[in-house]
């Protein structure tokens, strides 16, 4: 389903790239395919980063967060752990947003 609220101009080079990337001559279909691929690629990168944190700490973010909040984690206020916490939390949040976008693009 397409919704036309106003005309959007897409540079010719971008149109050519969309068509070449997807092999799809219909611009709307090519754009949708490209968006799906972009979201999937970003999710893969986030999953990899999440895995790295899980390996580093031997737990999921939820477990890390609980240990940090309850005081069970040694050195929970260290610069490294606080930095990792905020970056890890950001990745989890971003993953949720991208998964929502992925459902829109089905």
Residue pairs with C-beta under 8 A, 6 or more apart in sequence:
2 28
10 27
15 27
18 24
18 27
18 30
18 31
18 34
19 25
19 27
19 30
21 30
21 33
21 34
22 29
22 30
22 33
22 34
24 30
24 33
32 105
35 105
36 102
36 105
39 98
39 101
39 102
39 105
40 102
42 98
43 95
43 98
43 99
43 102
46 91
46 94
46 95
46 98
47 95
49 91
50 61
50 88
50 91
50 92
50 95
53 61
53 64
53 84
53 87
53 88
53 91
54 60
54 61
56 84
57 64
57 84
59 67
61 88
61 89
61 91
61 92
64 73
64 85
64 88
65 85
65 89
66 72
67 73
67 76
68 76
68 81
68 85
73 81
75 81
76 82
